[in-house]
Amino acid sequence: FLFYKGQLSGWTEAIWPASSLPIFQLVANLGLIFFMFYLGLELDLQQIKKSWKTTIPIVSASIIFPVGIGCAVALWFWDMNTGINTSKIASILFVASGFGFSAFPVLATLLNAMGLLNKPIGVQTISLAAVEDIAVWVVLAIASAFSSGGSALQGLYTLLLTLGFLLIMFLIVRPILKWIHKYYLKRGDDTNVYLVVICFFITC
């Protein structure tokens, strides 16, 4: 209550000074990378591929309603706060994407803790969350372009760069790493472990 009334001002700067924020962000990103790497080891991608035909219709319905509500809420906030020096489209897209996010890492943690990650219901759920998050990240990329004073063309440019990066990683980098992994696995060489560690730190 005192914080809300402003009686104890400056406590945020004292606990989390601006100079410490990059360190917290680095530690958080490393934790997220380790966590997603662990989930990648646990997931059965073959089962996820088999369930995609039923995933797309459900994803469409589960995205349209939350994003629609988010757009309505954003318009309501925009009408209440006049004189905001930012793009209206960016504000709507940011709020809508916030409503549409499925918190993929948290959902995967819950499924893994309950032993449902590779069960049919877990595979279906994690597939839905993955597709939803991909769609929402696309919306965020467009919103970022508008918020920085850009246009829809700049947002499209960002999306094309992202797609190019994904194609390079899946079509070029992934086969190379897979071939290197098989090569060291046949040799029974411990260098394979060091290679994984090096690739991890390069990714960071």
CYANA upper distance limits for C-alpha pairs under 8 A (distance plus 0.5 A):
  1 PHE  CA      5 LYS  CA      6.68
  2 LEU  CA      6 GLY  CA      6.60
  2 LEU  CA      7 GLN  CA      5.78
  2 LEU  CA      8 LEU  CA      6.75
  3 PHE  CA      7 GLN  CA      6.64
  3 PHE  CA      8 LEU  CA      6.03
  3 PHE  CA      9 SER  CA      7.42
 10 GLY  CA     14 ALA  CA      6.87
 11 TRP  CA     15 ILE  CA      6.70
 12 THR  CA     16 TRP  CA      6.27
 12 THR  CA     17 PRO  CA      7.92
 13 GLU  CA     17 PRO  CA      5.16
 13 GLU  CA     18 ALA  CA      7.55
 16 TRP  CA     20 SER  CA      6.95
 16 TRP  CA     21 LEU  CA      7.50
 17 PRO  CA     21 LEU  CA      7.50
 20 SER  CA     24 PHE  CA      6.96
 21 LEU  CA     25 GLN  CA      6.64
 22 PRO  CA     26 LEU  CA      6.61
 23 ILE  CA     27 VAL  CA      6.75
 24 PHE  CA     28 ALA  CA      6.55
 25 GLN  CA     29 ASN  CA      6.58
 26 LEU  CA     30 LEU  CA      6.70
 27 VAL  CA     31 GLY  CA      6.67
 28 ALA  CA     32 LEU  CA      6.69
 29 ASN  CA     33 ILE  CA      6.62
 30 LEU  CA     34 PHE  CA      6.71
 30 LEU  CA    204 CYS  CA      7.87
 31 GLY  CA     35 PHE  CA      6.56
 32 LEU  CA     36 MET  CA      6.57
 33 ILE  CA     37 PHE  CA      6.55
 34 PHE  CA     38 TYR  CA      6.73
 35 PHE  CA     39 LEU  CA      6.81
 35 PHE  CA    105 PRO  CA      8.34
 36 MET  CA     40 GLY  CA      6.57
 36 MET  CA    105 PRO  CA      7.68
 37 PHE  CA     41 LEU  CA      7.01
 38 TYR  CA     42 GLU  CA      7.01
 39 LEU  CA     43 LEU  CA      6.56
 39 LEU  CA    108 ALA  CA      7.94
 42 GLU  CA    117 LEU  CA      8.29
 42 GLU  CA    118 ASN  CA      8.39
 43 LEU  CA    117 LEU  CA      7.46
 43 LEU  CA    118 ASN  CA      6.95
 44 ASP  CA     48 ILE  CA      7.23
 44 ASP  CA    118 ASN  CA      6.94
 45 LEU  CA     49 LYS  CA      6.71
 46 GLN  CA     50 LYS  CA      6.91
 47 GLN  CA     51 SER  CA      7.02
 47 GLN  CA    118 ASN  CA      8.48
 47 GLN  CA    123 VAL  CA      7.29
 48 ILE  CA     52 TRP  CA      7.10
 48 ILE  CA    123 VAL  CA      6.36
 48 ILE  CA    124 GLN  CA      7.64
 48 ILE  CA    127 SER  CA      6.65
 51 SER  CA     55 THR  CA      6.72
 51 SER  CA    123 VAL  CA      8.20
 51 SER  CA    124 GLN  CA      6.97
 51 SER  CA    127 SER  CA      8.21
 52 TRP  CA     56 ILE  CA      6.85
 52 TRP  CA    127 SER  CA      7.85
 53 LYS  CA     57 PRO  CA      8.44
 54 THR  CA     58 ILE  CA      7.42
 55 THR  CA     59 VAL  CA      6.50
 55 THR  CA    124 GLN  CA      7.47
 55 THR  CA    127 SER  CA      7.29
 55 THR  CA    128 LEU  CA      6.46
 56 ILE  CA     60 SER  CA      6.67
 56 ILE  CA    128 LEU  CA      8.33
 57 PRO  CA     61 ALA  CA      7.00
 58 ILE  CA     62 SER  CA      6.60
 58 ILE  CA    128 LEU  CA      7.98
 59 VAL  CA     63 ILE  CA      6.51
 59 VAL  CA    128 LEU  CA      6.29
 59 VAL  CA    131 VAL  CA      7.54
 59 VAL  CA    132 GLU  CA      6.91
 60 SER  CA     64 ILE  CA      6.65
 61 ALA  CA     65 PHE  CA      7.10
 62 SER  CA     66 PRO  CA      7.42
 63 ILE  CA     67 VAL  CA      6.43
 63 ILE  CA    100 GLY  CA      6.44
 63 ILE  CA    132 GLU  CA      7.26
 64 ILE  CA     68 GLY  CA      6.31
 65 PHE  CA     69 ILE  CA      6.71
 66 PRO  CA     70 GLY  CA      6.57
 66 PRO  CA     96 ALA  CA      7.86
 66 PRO  CA     99 PHE  CA      5.98
 66 PRO  CA    100 GLY  CA      5.90
 67 VAL  CA     71 CYS  CA      6.64
 67 VAL  CA     96 ALA  CA      5.18
 67 VAL  CA     97 SER  CA      6.93
 67 VAL  CA     99 PHE  CA      6.37
 67 VAL  CA    100 GLY  CA      5.86
 68 GLY  CA     72 ALA  CA      6.87
 68 GLY  CA     96 ALA  CA      7.52
 69 ILE  CA     73 VAL  CA      6.69
 69 ILE  CA     96 ALA  CA      7.80
 69 ILE  CA     99 PHE  CA      8.10
 70 GLY  CA     74 ALA  CA      6.54
 70 GLY  CA     92 ILE  CA      8.01
 70 GLY  CA     95 VAL  CA      6.10
 70 GLY  CA     96 ALA  CA      4.50
 70 GLY  CA     97 SER  CA      7.90
 70 GLY  CA     98 GLY  CA      7.98
 70 GLY  CA     99 PHE  CA      6.02
 70 GLY  CA    100 GLY  CA      8.32
 71 CYS  CA     75 LEU  CA      6.69
 71 CYS  CA     92 ILE  CA      6.00
 71 CYS  CA     93 LEU  CA      7.67
 71 CYS  CA     95 VAL  CA      7.32
 71 CYS  CA     96 ALA  CA      5.67
 72 ALA  CA     76 TRP  CA      6.73
 73 VAL  CA     77 PHE  CA      6.71
 73 VAL  CA     95 VAL  CA      8.24
 74 ALA  CA     78 TRP  CA      6.53
 74 ALA  CA     91 SER  CA      7.30
 74 ALA  CA     92 ILE  CA      5.58
 74 ALA  CA     95 VAL  CA      6.44
 74 ALA  CA     96 ALA  CA      7.82
 75 LEU  CA     79 ASP  CA      6.70
 75 LEU  CA     92 ILE  CA      7.23
 76 TRP  CA     80 MET  CA      6.86
 77 PHE  CA     81 ASN  CA      6.71
 78 TRP  CA     82 THR  CA      7.30
 78 TRP  CA     88 LYS  CA      8.06
 86 THR  CA     90 ALA  CA      8.14
 86 THR  CA     91 SER  CA      8.02
 86 THR  CA    147 SER  CA      7.10
 87 SER  CA     91 SER  CA      6.81
 87 SER  CA    146 PHE  CA      6.92
 87 SER  CA    147 SER  CA      6.31
 87 SER  CA    149 GLY  CA      8.10
 88 LYS  CA     92 ILE  CA      6.77
 89 ILE  CA     93 LEU  CA      6.64
 89 ILE  CA    143 ALA  CA      7.75
 89 ILE  CA    146 PHE  CA      7.49
 90 ALA  CA     94 PHE  CA      6.54
 90 ALA  CA    142 ILE  CA      8.37
 90 ALA  CA    143 ALA  CA      5.06
 90 ALA  CA    144 SER  CA      7.43
 90 ALA  CA    145 ALA  CA      8.49
 90 ALA  CA    146 PHE  CA      5.83
 90 ALA  CA    147 SER  CA      5.82
 91 SER  CA     95 VAL  CA      6.78
 91 SER  CA    143 ALA  CA      8.05
 91 SER  CA    147 SER  CA      8.29
 92 ILE  CA     96 ALA  CA      6.51
 93 LEU  CA     97 SER  CA      6.45
 93 LEU  CA    139 VAL  CA      7.08
 93 LEU  CA    140 LEU  CA      7.43
 93 LEU  CA    142 ILE  CA      8.49
 93 LEU  CA    143 ALA  CA      6.10
 94 PHE  CA     98 GLY  CA      6.75
 94 PHE  CA    139 VAL  CA      8.43
 94 PHE  CA    140 LEU  CA      6.93
 94 PHE  CA    143 ALA  CA      6.74
 95 VAL  CA     99 PHE  CA      6.99
 96 ALA  CA    100 GLY  CA      6.80
 97 SER  CA    101 PHE  CA      6.63
 97 SER  CA    136 VAL  CA      5.97
 97 SER  CA    137 TRP  CA      8.32
 97 SER  CA    139 VAL  CA      7.08
 97 SER  CA    140 LEU  CA      7.16
100 GLY  CA    132 GLU  CA      7.84
100 GLY  CA    133 ASP  CA      8.40
100 GLY  CA    136 VAL  CA      7.01
101 PHE  CA    132 GLU  CA      7.38
101 PHE  CA    133 ASP  CA      6.38
101 PHE  CA    136 VAL  CA      6.92
102 SER  CA    107 LEU  CA      8.12
102 SER  CA    129 ALA  CA      6.18
102 SER  CA    132 GLU  CA      7.31
102 SER  CA    133 ASP  CA      6.98
103 ALA  CA    107 LEU  CA      6.68
103 ALA  CA    129 ALA  CA      8.09
103 ALA  CA    133 ASP  CA      8.32
104 PHE  CA    108 ALA  CA      6.55
104 PHE  CA    126 ILE  CA      7.96
104 PHE  CA    129 ALA  CA      6.18
104 PHE  CA    130 ALA  CA      7.08
104 PHE  CA    133 ASP  CA      7.63
105 PRO  CA    109 THR  CA      6.63
106 VAL  CA    110 LEU  CA      6.85
107 LEU  CA    111 LEU  CA      6.78
107 LEU  CA    126 ILE  CA      8.01
107 LEU  CA    129 ALA  CA      8.46
108 ALA  CA    112 ASN  CA      6.49
108 ALA  CA    117 LEU  CA      7.55
108 ALA  CA    126 ILE  CA      7.22
109 THR  CA    113 ALA  CA      6.54
110 LEU  CA    114 MET  CA      6.73
111 LEU  CA    115 GLY  CA      6.63
111 LEU  CA    116 LEU  CA      5.50
111 LEU  CA    117 LEU  CA      5.45
111 LEU  CA    122 GLY  CA      6.86
112 ASN  CA    116 LEU  CA      6.46
112 ASN  CA    117 LEU  CA      5.49
115 GLY  CA    119 LYS  CA      8.39
116 LEU  CA    120 PRO  CA      8.44
116 LEU  CA    121 ILE  CA      7.61
116 LEU  CA    122 GLY  CA      5.53
117 LEU  CA    122 GLY  CA      5.15
117 LEU  CA    123 VAL  CA      6.71
117 LEU  CA    126 ILE  CA      8.24
118 ASN  CA    122 GLY  CA      6.34
118 ASN  CA    123 VAL  CA      6.17
119 LYS  CA    123 VAL  CA      6.51
120 PRO  CA    124 GLN  CA      6.63
121 ILE  CA    125 THR  CA      6.61
122 GLY  CA    126 ILE  CA      6.51
123 VAL  CA    127 SER  CA      6.51
124 GLN  CA    128 LEU  CA      6.78
125 THR  CA    129 ALA  CA      6.76
126 ILE  CA    130 ALA  CA      6.58
127 SER  CA    131 VAL  CA      6.80
128 LEU  CA    132 GLU  CA      6.57
129 ALA  CA    133 ASP  CA      6.57
130 ALA  CA    134 ILE  CA      6.76
131 VAL  CA    135 ALA  CA      6.80
132 GLU  CA    136 VAL  CA      6.67
133 ASP  CA    137 TRP  CA      6.53
134 ILE  CA    138 VAL  CA      6.91
135 ALA  CA    139 VAL  CA      7.04
136 VAL  CA    140 LEU  CA      6.71
137 TRP  CA    141 ALA  CA      6.66
138 VAL  CA    142 ILE  CA      7.04
138 VAL  CA    159 LEU  CA      7.45
139 VAL  CA    143 ALA  CA      6.69
140 LEU  CA    144 SER  CA      6.51
141 ALA  CA    145 ALA  CA      6.97
141 ALA  CA    155 GLY  CA      6.70
141 ALA  CA    158 THR  CA      7.20
141 ALA  CA    159 LEU  CA      7.35
142 ILE  CA    146 PHE  CA      7.05
142 ILE  CA    152 ALA  CA      7.40
142 ILE  CA    154 GLN  CA      8.38
142 ILE  CA    155 GLY  CA      4.88
142 ILE  CA    156 LEU  CA      7.59
142 ILE  CA    158 THR  CA      8.19
142 ILE  CA    159 LEU  CA      8.30
143 ALA  CA    147 SER  CA      6.59
143 ALA  CA    155 GLY  CA      7.99
144 SER  CA    148 SER  CA      6.71
144 SER  CA    155 GLY  CA      7.97
145 ALA  CA    149 GLY  CA      7.24
145 ALA  CA    150 GLY  CA      5.50
145 ALA  CA    151 SER  CA      6.87
145 ALA  CA    152 ALA  CA      7.66
145 ALA  CA    154 GLN  CA      6.40
145 ALA  CA    155 GLY  CA      5.46
145 ALA  CA    158 THR  CA      8.38
146 PHE  CA    150 GLY  CA      5.35
146 PHE  CA    151 SER  CA      6.14
146 PHE  CA    152 ALA  CA      7.53
146 PHE  CA    155 GLY  CA      7.87
150 GLY  CA    154 GLN  CA      6.35
150 GLY  CA    155 GLY  CA      8.06
151 SER  CA    155 GLY  CA      7.11
152 ALA  CA    156 LEU  CA      6.70
153 LEU  CA    157 TYR  CA      6.67
154 GLN  CA    158 THR  CA      6.77
155 GLY  CA    159 LEU  CA      6.81
156 LEU  CA    160 LEU  CA      6.67
157 TYR  CA    161 LEU  CA      6.77
158 THR  CA    162 THR  CA      6.76
159 LEU  CA    163 LEU  CA      6.65
160 LEU  CA    164 GLY  CA      6.56
161 LEU  CA    165 PHE  CA      6.68
162 THR  CA    166 LEU  CA      6.77
163 LEU  CA    167 LEU  CA      6.63
164 GLY  CA    168 ILE  CA      6.71
165 PHE  CA    169 MET  CA      6.71
166 LEU  CA    170 PHE  CA      6.57
167 LEU  CA    171 LEU  CA      6.15
167 LEU  CA    172 ILE  CA      8.20
168 ILE  CA    172 ILE  CA      5.76
168 ILE  CA    173 VAL  CA      6.91
169 MET  CA    173 VAL  CA      5.24
169 MET  CA    174 ARG  CA      6.33
170 PHE  CA    174 ARG  CA      5.66
170 PHE  CA    175 PRO  CA      7.91
171 LEU  CA    175 PRO  CA      7.14
172 ILE  CA    176 ILE  CA      6.92
173 VAL  CA    177 LEU  CA      6.69
174 ARG  CA    178 LYS  CA      6.53
175 PRO  CA    179 TRP  CA      6.56
176 ILE  CA    180 ILE  CA      6.74
177 LEU  CA    181 HIS  CA      6.53
178 LYS  CA    182 LYS  CA      6.76
179 TRP  CA    183 TYR  CA      6.62
180 ILE  CA    184 TYR  CA      6.84
181 HIS  CA    185 LEU  CA      6.49
181 HIS  CA    192 ASN  CA      6.91
182 LYS  CA    186 LYS  CA      6.62
183 TYR  CA    187 ARG  CA      7.04
184 TYR  CA    188 GLY  CA      6.58
184 TYR  CA    189 ASP  CA      6.02
184 TYR  CA    190 ASP  CA      8.28
184 TYR  CA    191 THR  CA      7.51
184 TYR  CA    192 ASN  CA      6.15
185 LEU  CA    189 ASP  CA      7.09
185 LEU  CA    192 ASN  CA      7.56
190 ASP  CA    194 TYR  CA      7.65
191 THR  CA    195 LEU  CA      6.61
192 ASN  CA    196 VAL  CA      6.92
193 VAL  CA    197 VAL  CA      6.96
194 TYR  CA    198 ILE  CA      6.64
195 LEU  CA    199 CYS  CA      6.66
196 VAL  CA    200 PHE  CA      6.62
197 VAL  CA    201 PHE  CA      6.87
198 ILE  CA    202 ILE  CA      6.67
199 CYS  CA    203 THR  CA      6.62
200 PHE  CA    204 CYS  CA      6.87
